[in-house]
Amino acid sequence: MSNNMQHSVQGANLADILERVLDKGIVIAGDITISLVQVELLSIKVRLLIASVDKAREMGINWWESDPFLSTRTHQIEEENRLLRERLDLLERRLELAPALITTSEQHEAA
């Protein structure tokens, strides 16, 4: 019976800790450097923020709201980008042909 009581108390403590962390936020920072013969080969900077969405917004962090991969508009944005690329390709092809058209037009005027 005491074993069940202990699990219940631990669960409540974990929930309290998690609530506090999400409410206040916590930052974990660390750097990893890999060197060989005093030559730095790789440097990794790790910055991790754990907070609730409300706390993150309060701190001015809301990148997930405009990230197209996290948005329901992802398909729409991809389609718009595809159409814009097609239009750009068409315009670039027309610009490449423009000097040849001008030369042909000038030759007809001279004749």
DSSP file (Angstrom, degrees, kcal/mol; ACC not computed):
  #  RESIDUE AA STRUCTURE BP1 BP2  ACC     N-H-->O    O-->H-N    N-H-->O    O-->H-N    TCO  KAPPA ALPHA  PHI   PSI    X-CA   Y-CA   Z-CA
    1    1 A M     >        0   0    0      0, 0.0     4,-1.7     0, 0.0     3,-0.2   0.000 360.0 360.0 360.0 -41.0    0.0    0.0    0.0
    2    2 A S  H  >  +     0   0    0      1,-0.2     4,-2.0     2,-0.2     5,-0.1   0.809 360.0  60.8 -66.2 -27.6    2.8    2.4    0.8
    3    3 A N  H  > S+     0   0    0      2,-0.2     4,-1.8     1,-0.2    -1,-0.2   0.906 104.3  47.9 -65.2 -42.3    4.3    1.7   -2.6
    4    4 A N  H  > S+     0   0    0      1,-0.2     4,-1.9     2,-0.2    -2,-0.2   0.887 110.8  51.7 -63.7 -40.0    1.2    3.0   -4.4
    5    5 A M  H  X S+     0   0    0     -4,-1.7     4,-2.1     1,-0.2    -2,-0.2   0.889 107.5  52.6 -64.2 -39.9    1.2    6.1   -2.2
    6    6 A Q  H  X S+     0   0    0     -4,-2.0     4,-2.3     1,-0.2    -1,-0.2   0.910 108.6  49.7 -64.3 -43.5    4.9    6.8   -3.1
    7    7 A H  H  X S+     0   0    0     -4,-1.8     4,-2.3     1,-0.2    -1,-0.2   0.893 110.0  51.7 -62.0 -40.5    4.2    6.6   -6.8
    8    8 A S  H  X S+     0   0    0     -4,-1.9     4,-2.0     2,-0.2    -1,-0.2   0.907 110.9  46.8 -63.8 -43.2    1.3    9.0   -6.5
    9    9 A V  H  X S+     0   0    0     -4,-2.1     4,-2.3     2,-0.2    -2,-0.2   0.904 112.0  50.6 -66.5 -41.6    3.4   11.5   -4.6
   10   10 A Q  H  X S+     0   0    0     -4,-2.3     4,-2.4     1,-0.2    -2,-0.2   0.898 109.8  51.0 -63.5 -40.4    6.2   11.2   -7.2
   11   11 A G  H  X S+     0   0    0     -4,-2.3     4,-2.2     2,-0.2    -1,-0.2   0.898 110.3  48.8 -63.5 -41.0    3.8   11.8  -10.0
   12   12 A A  H  X S+     0   0    0     -4,-2.0     4,-2.3     2,-0.2    -2,-0.2   0.899 111.3  50.0 -66.0 -40.4    2.4   14.9   -8.4
   13   13 A N  H  X S+     0   0    0     -4,-2.3     4,-2.5     2,-0.2    -2,-0.2   0.909 110.3  49.7 -65.0 -41.6    5.8   16.2   -7.8
   14   14 A L  H  X S+     0   0    0     -4,-2.4     4,-2.6     2,-0.2    -2,-0.2   0.903 111.0  49.7 -63.1 -41.8    6.8   15.6  -11.4
   15   15 A A  H  X S+     0   0    0     -4,-2.2     4,-2.4     2,-0.2    -2,-0.2   0.902 111.2  49.5 -63.6 -41.1    3.6   17.4  -12.6
   16   16 A D  H  X S+     0   0    0     -4,-2.3     4,-2.3     2,-0.2    -2,-0.2   0.914 112.0  48.2 -63.4 -43.4    4.4   20.4  -10.3
   17   17 A I  H  X S+     0   0    0     -4,-2.5     4,-2.6     2,-0.2    -2,-0.2   0.928 112.2  48.6 -63.6 -45.0    8.0   20.6  -11.6
   18   18 A L  H  X S+     0   0    0     -4,-2.6     4,-2.6     1,-0.2     5,-0.2   0.905 110.6  51.2 -62.2 -42.0    6.8   20.4  -15.2
   19   19 A E  H  X S+     0   0    0     -4,-2.4     4,-2.1     1,-0.2    -1,-0.2   0.915 111.7  47.4 -61.7 -43.0    4.2   23.1  -14.6
   20   20 A R  H  X S+     0   0    0     -4,-2.3     4,-2.9     2,-0.2     5,-0.5   0.917 111.9  49.8 -64.7 -43.7    6.8   25.4  -13.0
   21   21 A V  H  X S+     0   0    0     -4,-2.6     4,-3.1     1,-0.2    -2,-0.2   0.936 114.1  44.6 -62.0 -46.1    9.3   24.8  -15.8
   22   22 A L  H  < S+     0   0    0     -4,-2.6    30,-2.4    29,-0.2    33,-0.3   0.851 115.6  48.5 -67.3 -33.6    6.7   25.6  -18.5
   23   23 A D  H  < S+     0   0    0     -4,-2.1    -2,-0.2    -5,-0.2    -1,-0.2   0.913 126.6  24.8 -72.4 -43.8    5.4   28.6  -16.6
   24   24 A K  H  < S-     0   0    0     -4,-2.9    -2,-0.2    -5,-0.2    -3,-0.2   0.820 104.2-134.6 -90.5 -35.1    8.8   30.2  -15.9
   25   25 A G     <  -     0   0    0     -4,-3.1     2,-0.3    -5,-0.5    26,-0.2   0.063  10.2-133.3  90.8 152.7   10.8   28.7  -18.8
   26   26 A I  E     -A   50   0A   0     24,-2.0    24,-2.8    -4,-0.1     2,-0.5  -0.996   7.7-152.1-143.8 139.8   14.2   27.1  -18.7
   27   27 A V  E     -A   49   0A   0     -2,-0.3     2,-0.5    22,-0.2    22,-0.2  -0.950   6.7-169.4-115.8 131.3   17.3   27.6  -21.0
   28   28 A I  E     +A   48   0A   0     20,-3.1    20,-3.0    -2,-0.5     2,-0.4  -0.985  12.6 178.9-118.7 125.0   19.9   25.0  -21.5
   29   29 A A  E     +A   47   0A   0     -2,-0.5     2,-0.3    18,-0.2    18,-0.2  -0.960   7.7 153.6-129.0 144.4   23.0   26.1  -23.3
   30   30 A G  E     -A   46   0A   0     16,-2.4    16,-3.4    -2,-0.4     2,-0.4  -0.974  26.6-143.5-164.5 154.0   26.1   24.2  -24.3
   31   31 A D  E     -A   45   0A   0     -2,-0.3     2,-0.5    14,-0.2    14,-0.2  -0.972   8.8-162.9-124.2 139.0   29.0   24.2  -26.8
   32   32 A I  E     -A   44   0A   0     12,-3.0    12,-3.3    -2,-0.4     2,-0.4  -0.987  10.0-177.1-121.6 126.0   30.6   21.1  -28.3
   33   33 A T  E     -A   43   0A   0     -2,-0.5     2,-0.5    10,-0.2    10,-0.2  -0.986  10.8-162.3-126.1 131.0   34.0   21.5  -30.0
   34   34 A I  E     +A   42   0A   0      8,-3.1     7,-2.9    -2,-0.4     8,-1.8  -0.959  19.3 174.9-113.1 121.5   35.9   18.7  -31.7
   35   35 A S  E     -A   40   0A   0     -2,-0.5     2,-0.4     5,-0.3     5,-0.2  -0.907  19.9-162.4-126.4 152.4   39.6   19.5  -32.3
   36   36 A L  E >  S-A   39   0A   0      3,-2.4     3,-1.1    -2,-0.3    -2,-0.0  -0.975  81.9 -12.7-135.0 120.9   42.5   17.5  -33.7
   37   37 A V  T 3  S-     0   0    0     -2,-0.4    -1,-0.1     1,-0.3     3,-0.1   0.916 129.8 -54.4  53.0  48.5   46.1   18.6  -33.0
   38   38 A Q  T 3  S+     0   0    0      1,-0.2     2,-0.5    -3,-0.0    -1,-0.3   0.678 112.9 122.1  60.7  22.8   44.7   22.0  -31.7
   39   39 A V  E <   -A   36   0A   0     -3,-1.1    -3,-2.4     0, 0.0     2,-0.5  -0.968  64.4-129.1-113.2 121.0   42.8   22.6  -35.0
   40   40 A E  E     +A   35   0A   0     -2,-0.5    -5,-0.3    -5,-0.2     3,-0.1  -0.559  31.9 171.6 -73.0 119.2   39.1   23.0  -34.5
   41   41 A L  E     +     0   0A   0     -7,-2.9     2,-0.3    -2,-0.5    -6,-0.2   0.784  65.5  11.2 -95.2 -34.6   37.3   20.7  -36.9
   42   42 A L  E     -A   34   0A   0     -8,-1.8    -8,-3.1     2,-0.0     2,-0.4  -0.991  55.8-172.5-151.3 135.6   33.7   21.1  -35.7
   43   43 A S  E     -A   33   0A   0     -2,-0.3     2,-0.5   -10,-0.2   -10,-0.2  -0.990   7.1-174.5-132.1 125.1   31.9   23.5  -33.4
   44   44 A I  E     -A   32   0A   0    -12,-3.3   -12,-3.0    -2,-0.4     2,-0.5  -0.978   7.8-161.1-122.5 126.4   28.3   23.0  -32.4
   45   45 A K  E     -A   31   0A   0     -2,-0.5     2,-0.5   -14,-0.2   -14,-0.2  -0.931   9.2-164.3-107.4 124.5   26.4   25.5  -30.3
   46   46 A V  E     +A   30   0A   0    -16,-3.4   -16,-2.4    -2,-0.5     2,-0.4  -0.935  12.7 172.9-113.7 125.2   23.3   24.2  -28.6
   47   47 A R  E     -A   29   0A   0     -2,-0.5     2,-0.5   -18,-0.2   -18,-0.2  -0.984   7.3-179.0-131.2 120.1   20.6   26.5  -27.2
   48   48 A L  E     -A   28   0A   0    -20,-3.0   -20,-3.1    -2,-0.4     2,-0.5  -0.979   8.4-169.4-126.4 127.0   17.4   24.9  -25.9
   49   49 A L  E     -A   27   0A   0     -2,-0.5     2,-0.6   -22,-0.2   -22,-0.2  -0.969   1.9-169.2-115.6 125.9   14.5   26.8  -24.5
   50   50 A I  E     +A   26   0A   0    -24,-2.8   -24,-2.0    -2,-0.5     2,-0.3  -0.967  31.9 125.2-115.6 118.4   11.7   24.9  -22.8
   51   51 A A        -     0   0    0     -2,-0.6   -29,-0.2   -26,-0.2   -28,-0.2  -0.976  59.7 -87.4-161.2 164.9    8.6   26.9  -22.0
   52   52 A S     >  -     0   0    0    -30,-2.4     4,-2.6    -2,-0.3     5,-0.2  -0.363  43.4-109.6 -73.4 162.7    4.9   27.0  -22.5
   53   53 A V  H  > S+     0   0    0      1,-0.2     4,-2.6     2,-0.2     5,-0.2   0.908 120.3  51.8 -60.1 -42.8    3.5   28.6  -25.7
   54   54 A D  H  > S+     0   0    0      1,-0.2     4,-2.1     2,-0.2    -1,-0.2   0.915 111.1  46.6 -61.8 -43.3    2.1   31.5  -23.6
   55   55 A K  H  > S+     0   0    0    -33,-0.3     4,-1.6     2,-0.2    -2,-0.2   0.905 111.3  51.8 -66.5 -41.4    5.5   32.1  -22.0
   56   56 A A  H  <>S+     0   0    0     -4,-2.6     5,-2.9     1,-0.2     4,-0.3   0.928 110.7  47.7 -61.2 -44.9    7.3   31.9  -25.3
   57   57 A R  H ><5S+     0   0    0     -4,-2.6     3,-1.6     1,-0.2    -1,-0.2   0.899 107.6  56.1 -61.6 -40.1    5.0   34.5  -26.8
   58   58 A E  H 3<5S+     0   0    0     -4,-2.1    -1,-0.2     1,-0.3    -2,-0.2   0.840 107.8  49.1 -59.9 -33.4    5.5   36.7  -23.8
   59   59 A M  T 3<5S-     0   0    0     -4,-1.6    -1,-0.3    -3,-0.3    -2,-0.2   0.431 124.7-105.2 -86.5   0.2    9.2   36.6  -24.5
   60   60 A G  T < 5S+     0   0    0     -3,-1.6     2,-0.6    -4,-0.3    -3,-0.2   0.682  78.3 133.0  86.5  18.7    8.6   37.5  -28.1
   61   61 A I      < +     0   0    0     -5,-2.9    -1,-0.3    -6,-0.2    -2,-0.2  -0.910   7.6 132.5-106.7 116.3    9.3   34.0  -29.5
   62   62 A N    >   +     0   0    0     -2,-0.6     3,-1.9    -3,-0.1     4,-0.4   0.024  13.9 137.0-151.3  34.1    6.6   32.8  -32.0
   63   63 A W  G >>  +     0   0    0      1,-0.3     3,-1.1     2,-0.2     4,-0.7   0.767  67.0  67.9 -59.2 -27.6    8.5   31.4  -35.0
   64   64 A W  G 34 S+     0   0    0      1,-0.2    -1,-0.3     2,-0.2     6,-0.1   0.730  89.2  65.7 -67.0 -20.5    6.2   28.4  -35.3
   65   65 A E  G <4 S+     0   0    0     -3,-1.9    -1,-0.2     1,-0.2    -2,-0.2   0.791 111.9  32.0 -72.5 -26.4    3.3   30.8  -36.3
   66   66 A S  T <4 S+     0   0    0     -3,-1.1    -1,-0.2    -4,-0.4    -2,-0.2   0.390  87.5 113.9-111.0   2.1    5.0   31.7  -39.6
   67   67 A D    ><  -     0   0    0     -4,-0.7     3,-1.5     1,-0.2     4,-0.5  -0.646  57.8-150.6 -75.7 117.5    6.9   28.4  -40.3
   68   68 A P  G >  S+     0   0    0      0, 0.0     3,-0.5     0, 0.0     6,-0.2   0.774  93.5  58.4 -63.6 -25.0    5.3   27.0  -43.5
   69   69 A F  G 3  S+     0   0    0      1,-0.2    -2,-0.1     4,-0.1    -5,-0.0   0.674 110.3  42.8 -78.6 -15.2    6.0   23.4  -42.5
   70   70 A L  G <  S+     0   0    0     -3,-1.5     2,-0.2    -6,-0.1    -1,-0.2   0.384 101.4  91.2-104.5   1.2    4.0   23.9  -39.3
   71   71 A S  S X  S-     0   0    0     -3,-0.5     3,-1.0    -4,-0.5    -6,-0.0  -0.633  76.3-133.0 -98.7 153.2    1.2   25.7  -41.0
   72   72 A T  T 3  S+     0   0    0     -2,-0.2     3,-0.3     1,-0.2     4,-0.2   0.581 105.7  67.8 -76.0  -9.3   -2.0   24.3  -42.5
   73   73 A R  T 3>  +     0   0    0      1,-0.2     4,-2.7     2,-0.1     5,-0.2   0.288  65.7 109.2 -91.8  10.3   -1.2   26.6  -45.5
   74   74 A T  H <> S+     0   0    0     -3,-1.0     4,-2.5     1,-0.2     5,-0.2   0.912  78.8  46.7 -54.0 -49.1    1.9   24.6  -46.5
   75   75 A H  H  > S+     0   0    0     -3,-0.3     4,-2.2     1,-0.2    -1,-0.2   0.915 113.2  49.5 -61.5 -43.2    0.2   23.1  -49.6
   76   76 A Q  H  > S+     0   0    0     -4,-0.2     4,-2.3     1,-0.2    -1,-0.2   0.911 112.0  47.9 -63.2 -43.0   -1.1   26.5  -50.7
   77   77 A I  H  X S+     0   0    0     -4,-2.7     4,-2.4     2,-0.2    -2,-0.2   0.897 110.8  51.1 -66.1 -41.1    2.3   28.2  -50.2
   78   78 A E  H  X S+     0   0    0     -4,-2.5     4,-2.2    -5,-0.2    -1,-0.2   0.900 110.6  49.2 -62.8 -40.6    4.1   25.4  -52.1
   79   79 A E  H  X S+     0   0    0     -4,-2.2     4,-2.3     2,-0.2    -2,-0.2   0.911 110.4  50.2 -65.7 -42.9    1.6   25.8  -55.0
   80   80 A E  H  X S+     0   0    0     -4,-2.3     4,-2.4     1,-0.2    -2,-0.2   0.915 110.9  49.9 -60.4 -43.1    2.0   29.6  -55.1
   81   81 A N  H  X S+     0   0    0     -4,-2.4     4,-2.3     2,-0.2    -2,-0.2   0.897 109.5  51.3 -63.1 -40.6    5.8   29.1  -55.2
   82   82 A R  H  X S+     0   0    0     -4,-2.2     4,-2.0     2,-0.2    -2,-0.2   0.921 111.6  47.0 -62.9 -43.9    5.6   26.6  -58.0
   83   83 A L  H  X S+     0   0    0     -4,-2.3     4,-2.3     1,-0.2    -2,-0.2   0.896 111.7  50.7 -65.4 -40.4    3.4   29.0  -60.1
   84   84 A L  H  X S+     0   0    0     -4,-2.4     4,-2.4     1,-0.2    -1,-0.2   0.893 108.9  51.5 -64.7 -39.1    5.8   31.9  -59.4
   85   85 A R  H  X S+     0   0    0     -4,-2.3     4,-2.5     2,-0.2    -1,-0.2   0.906 109.5  50.4 -63.4 -41.1    8.8   29.9  -60.5
   86   86 A E  H  X S+     0   0    0     -4,-2.0     4,-2.2     2,-0.2    -2,-0.2   0.921 111.4  47.8 -63.0 -43.6    7.0   29.0  -63.7
   87   87 A R  H  X S+     0   0    0     -4,-2.3     4,-2.4     2,-0.2    -2,-0.2   0.900 111.7  50.3 -63.6 -40.7    6.2   32.6  -64.4
   88   88 A L  H  X S+     0   0    0     -4,-2.4     4,-2.5     2,-0.2    -2,-0.2   0.915 109.4  50.5 -64.3 -43.5    9.7   33.6  -63.7
   89   89 A D  H  X S+     0   0    0     -4,-2.5     4,-2.2     1,-0.2    -1,-0.2   0.912 110.6  50.2 -59.7 -42.7   11.1   31.0  -66.0
   90   90 A L  H  X S+     0   0    0     -4,-2.2     4,-2.2     2,-0.2    -2,-0.2   0.921 111.2  48.0 -62.1 -45.5    8.7   32.2  -68.8
   91   91 A L  H  X S+     0   0    0     -4,-2.4     4,-2.2     1,-0.2    -1,-0.2   0.898 110.8  51.1 -63.1 -40.7    9.9   35.8  -68.3
   92   92 A E  H  X S+     0   0    0     -4,-2.5     4,-1.9     2,-0.2    -1,-0.2   0.896 109.6  50.4 -64.9 -39.3   13.5   34.9  -68.4
   93   93 A R  H  X S+     0   0    0     -4,-2.2     4,-1.7     1,-0.2    -2,-0.2   0.903 109.9  50.8 -64.3 -40.1   13.0   32.9  -71.6
   94   94 A R  H  X S+     0   0    0     -4,-2.2     4,-1.4     1,-0.2    -2,-0.2   0.891 109.1  51.0 -64.5 -38.8   11.3   35.9  -73.2
   95   95 A L  H  < S+     0   0    0     -4,-2.2    -1,-0.2     1,-0.2    -2,-0.2   0.869 108.0  52.4 -66.5 -35.7   14.2   38.2  -72.1
   96   96 A E  H  < S+     0   0    0     -4,-1.9     4,-0.4     1,-0.2    -1,-0.2   0.861 113.4  44.3 -66.4 -34.5   16.6   35.8  -73.7
   97   97 A L  H  X S+     0   0    0     -4,-1.7     4,-2.0     1,-0.2     3,-0.4   0.694  93.3  84.1 -81.6 -20.1   14.6   35.9  -77.0
   98   98 A A  H  X S+     0   0    0     -4,-1.4     4,-2.4     1,-0.2     5,-0.2   0.883  86.5  51.3 -55.9 -47.0   14.2   39.7  -76.9
   99   99 A P  H  > S+     0   0    0      0, 0.0     4,-2.1     0, 0.0    -1,-0.2   0.894 110.8  49.7 -60.9 -37.1   17.5   40.6  -78.6
  100  100 A A  H  > S+     0   0    0     -4,-0.4     4,-2.1    -3,-0.4    -2,-0.2   0.893 111.2  49.1 -66.7 -39.0   16.9   38.2  -81.4
  101  101 A L  H  X S+     0   0    0     -4,-2.0     4,-2.2     2,-0.2    -1,-0.2   0.885 110.4  50.5 -67.1 -39.2   13.4   39.7  -82.0
  102  102 A I  H  X S+     0   0    0     -4,-2.4     4,-2.4     2,-0.2    -2,-0.2   0.924 110.7  49.1 -65.1 -43.8   14.7   43.2  -82.0
  103  103 A T  H  X S+     0   0    0     -4,-2.1     4,-1.9     1,-0.2    -2,-0.2   0.908 111.8  48.7 -62.3 -43.0   17.4   42.3  -84.6
  104  104 A T  H  X S+     0   0    0     -4,-2.1     4,-1.7     1,-0.2    -1,-0.2   0.894 111.5  50.2 -63.5 -40.5   14.8   40.6  -86.8
  105  105 A S  H  X S+     0   0    0     -4,-2.2     4,-1.7     1,-0.2    -2,-0.2   0.896 109.7  50.2 -65.2 -41.5   12.5   43.7  -86.5
  106  106 A E  H  X S+     0   0    0     -4,-2.4     4,-1.9     1,-0.2    -1,-0.2   0.869 107.9  53.9 -65.7 -36.7   15.4   46.1  -87.4
  107  107 A Q  H  X S+     0   0    0     -4,-1.9     4,-1.2     1,-0.2    -1,-0.2   0.879 108.2  49.7 -66.3 -37.4   16.2   43.9  -90.5
  108  108 A H  H  < S+     0   0    0     -4,-1.7    -1,-0.2     1,-0.2    -2,-0.2   0.868 110.0  50.7 -68.9 -35.6   12.6   44.1  -91.7
  109  109 A E  H  < S+     0   0    0     -4,-1.7    -2,-0.2     1,-0.2    -1,-0.2   0.862 108.6  51.9 -69.5 -35.8   12.6   47.9  -91.3
  110  110 A A  H  <        0   0    0     -4,-1.9    -1,-0.2     1,-0.2    -2,-0.2   0.789 360.0 360.0 -71.7 -27.6   15.8   48.3  -93.3
  111  111 A A     <        0   0    0     -4,-1.2    -1,-0.2    -5,-0.1    -2,-0.2   0.466 360.0 360.0 -80.9 360.0   14.5   46.3  -96.2
